[in-house]
Amino acid sequence: MGPITALFWDVGGVLLTNGWDEGMREKAARAFGLDLSELERRHAPFFRDFEAGKSTLEHYLDQVIFHCPRSFTREQFREFMFQCSQPHPEALALAQEVARSGRYFMAALNNESLELNLYRIQRFELTRLFTVFFSSAFLGLLKPDPAIYRRVLQMTQRPPEQCVFIDDRPANVEAARRSGMQAVHYQNPAQLREALKRLGVSG
C-alpha cells in the first residue's frame, strides 16, 4: 500500500462550521422573520446548481429570498450568510500541525457555493493549509458523486490507497472508500488525531 502521501479535508463540519446548511437557514429565518418552510421549499430546486458553481449567489438570492419585497437589504442578508461561518480551532490546529510537517500533500475537498467558498478561504487563511482547493463550485461536481473522487485522484495522480479523505458526513466517507481512498469519518479533533495516527500520519 505504501505510506500516506496526501490528505484531502472537508471544510464545513470539520475545519469550519457549515457554510449554508439547514441550521444556518433556520438561523436566517429567525433573524429576518422568514417563513422557514417556504425558504426550504424555494431552496431545494436551486441548491445543487448553487453548490456546483452553476448558479451565482445573486441568482440564488433572487429566487430564494428576494422573490418578493423585503424589509432588509440584499447586502444585509449576504453579510449574515458570510458571518455564519466560524472556525473550529482545534481541528484547524491539527490540520496546521500536519501541514507544517511538510510530509503530505494537503488539499481541500468540499461542497460549497462559489462566493461562500472564496470568502471562507480568504477569511480563515486556508491557503496556509492547502495547496489546492477541490471545491464543488470549481469542479461542477458534488460529493458523494463518485466522479468527484475520481477527478481529484486523476488531477493529483496519487494512488488512492495513499490518500486520506476526512469528512463529517458518512455518505461522503463511504464514497471515498469505494474509490479506494483511506477515509476517516470525522467526529471530533481527538478522534481524528487518533485515526490519523493509526494511518501513520503525524504532525
C-alpha positions in Angstrom: 0.0 0.0 0.0 2.8 2.4 0.8 2.8 5.4 3.2 0.1 8.0 3.2 1.2 10.9 0.9 -1.9 13.1 0.6 -4.7 14.3 2.8 -8.0 15.7 1.5 -10.0 17.6 4.0 -13.7 18.6 4.1 -14.0 22.2 5.3 -17.6 22.7 6.6 -18.3 20.5 9.5 -14.6 19.7 10.1 -12.4 22.8 10.0 -15.2 25.4 10.0 -18.9 25.5 10.6 -21.0 24.6 7.6 -21.4 27.3 5.1 -25.2 27.3 4.3 -26.8 24.2 5.7 -30.3 23.7 7.2 -29.1 25.0 10.5 -27.8 28.2 9.0 -31.0 28.7 7.0 -33.1 28.2 10.2 -31.0 30.9 11.9 -31.6 33.2 8.9 -35.3 32.6 9.0 -35.4 33.6 12.7 -33.1 36.6 12.2 -35.0 38.0 9.2 -38.5 36.9 10.1 -38.8 34.5 7.1 -41.1 31.5 6.7 -38.7 28.6 7.1 -40.9 26.1 5.3 -41.1 28.5 2.3 -37.4 29.2 2.4 -36.7 25.4 2.3 -39.2 24.8 -0.5 -37.6 27.5 -2.6 -34.1 26.4 -1.7 -34.5 22.8 -2.7 -34.5 23.2 -6.6 -31.5 25.5 -6.6 -29.0 24.3 -4.0 -27.3 21.7 -6.3 -26.6 24.3 -9.0 -25.6 26.8 -6.4 -23.0 24.5 -4.8 -21.9 23.2 -8.2 -21.0 26.7 -9.3 -23.7 26.8 -12.0 -25.7 29.4 -10.2 -24.4 32.6 -8.7 -25.2 33.9 -5.2 -27.1 36.7 -6.7 -29.3 34.4 -8.7 -29.8 32.2 -5.7 -30.9 35.2 -3.6 -33.2 36.4 -6.4 -35.0 33.0 -6.4 -35.0 32.0 -2.8 -35.1 35.2 -0.7 -35.8 38.3 -2.8 -38.6 37.0 -5.0 -40.9 39.5 -3.1 -40.3 42.8 -1.3 -38.3 42.5 2.0 -37.7 44.8 4.9 -34.0 44.1 4.7 -31.4 44.6 2.0 -29.6 42.1 -0.1 -26.3 43.3 1.4 -27.6 42.7 5.0 -28.7 39.1 4.1 -25.4 38.4 2.2 -23.4 39.6 5.2 -25.4 37.4 7.5 -24.6 34.4 5.4 -20.9 35.1 5.5 -20.9 35.9 9.2 -22.4 32.5 10.0 -19.0 30.9 9.1 -17.0 30.3 12.3 -13.7 28.3 12.9 -13.3 25.1 14.7 -10.0 26.0 16.4 -8.9 22.5 17.5 -9.4 20.9 14.1 -7.7 23.8 12.4 -4.7 23.5 14.8 -4.5 19.8 14.0 -4.5 20.5 10.2 -1.9 23.1 10.7 0.4 20.6 12.6 0.1 18.2 9.7 0.7 20.9 7.1 3.8 22.2 8.9 5.4 18.8 8.9 5.8 19.2 5.1 5.4 15.4 4.6 2.0 15.4 3.0 0.1 16.9 0.0 -2.7 18.9 1.6 -5.9 19.8 -0.2 -9.5 20.7 0.5 -12.3 18.6 -1.0 -15.6 20.2 -0.2 -19.1 21.0 -1.3 -19.6 24.8 -1.3 -21.0 27.6 -3.4 -18.5 29.8 -5.1 -18.9 33.1 -3.2 -19.0 31.4 0.2 -16.1 29.2 -0.7 -13.9 32.2 -1.8 -14.9 34.2 1.3 -14.0 31.3 3.7 -10.7 30.6 2.0 -9.7 34.2 2.5 -11.3 34.9 5.9 -9.7 31.8 7.5 -6.5 31.9 5.6 -6.9 28.4 4.3 -4.2 28.9 1.7 -1.8 28.4 4.6 -3.0 24.8 4.9 -3.9 23.7 1.4 -2.0 23.6 -1.9 -5.2 23.3 -3.9 -9.0 23.5 -3.3 -11.1 20.8 -5.0 -14.4 22.6 -4.3 -17.7 21.6 -5.9 -18.1 25.1 -7.2 -14.8 24.8 -9.1 -15.3 21.2 -10.3 -19.0 21.3 -11.1 -19.4 18.0 -9.1 -20.7 17.4 -5.6 -19.8 14.7 -3.0 -20.7 11.9 -2.7 -20.8 11.6 -6.5 -18.1 9.0 -7.3 -16.9 11.2 -10.2 -15.6 13.9 -7.8 -13.2 11.4 -6.1 -12.0 10.0 -9.5 -11.4 13.5 -10.8 -9.4 14.5 -7.7 -7.2 11.3 -8.0 -6.7 11.9 -11.7 -5.7 15.5 -11.2 -3.3 14.8 -8.4 -2.0 11.5 -9.9 -2.0 9.9 -6.4 -2.5 6.2 -5.7 -5.9 6.2 -3.9 -4.6 3.9 -1.1 -2.0 6.5 -0.2 -4.7 9.2 0.2 -6.7 10.0 3.3 -10.1 11.7 3.0 -11.6 13.4 6.1 -15.3 14.3 6.2 -18.1 14.5 8.8 -20.8 13.0 6.6 -20.9 9.2 6.4 -22.1 9.1 2.8 -19.1 11.2 1.6 -16.8 8.9 3.6 -18.2 5.7 2.2 -18.0 7.1 -1.4 -14.3 7.9 -0.8 -13.6 4.4 0.5 -15.3 2.9 -2.6 -12.9 5.0 -4.7 -10.0 3.2 -3.0 -9.0 6.1 -0.6 -8.4 5.7 3.1 -11.2 7.7 4.8 -12.0 9.0 8.3 -15.4 9.8 9.5 -14.7 13.0 11.5 -16.4 13.3 14.9 -14.1 15.5 16.9 -10.4 16.6 16.9 -9.2 14.0 19.4 -10.8 11.1 17.5 -9.4 12.5 14.2 -5.9 12.7 15.7 -6.1 9.1 16.8 -7.4 8.0 13.4 -4.6 9.7 11.6 -2.1 8.2 14.0 -3.3 4.7 13.2 -2.8 5.5 9.5 0.8 6.7 10.2 0.0 10.4 9.7 1.6 12.8 12.2 2.4 16.4 12.5 
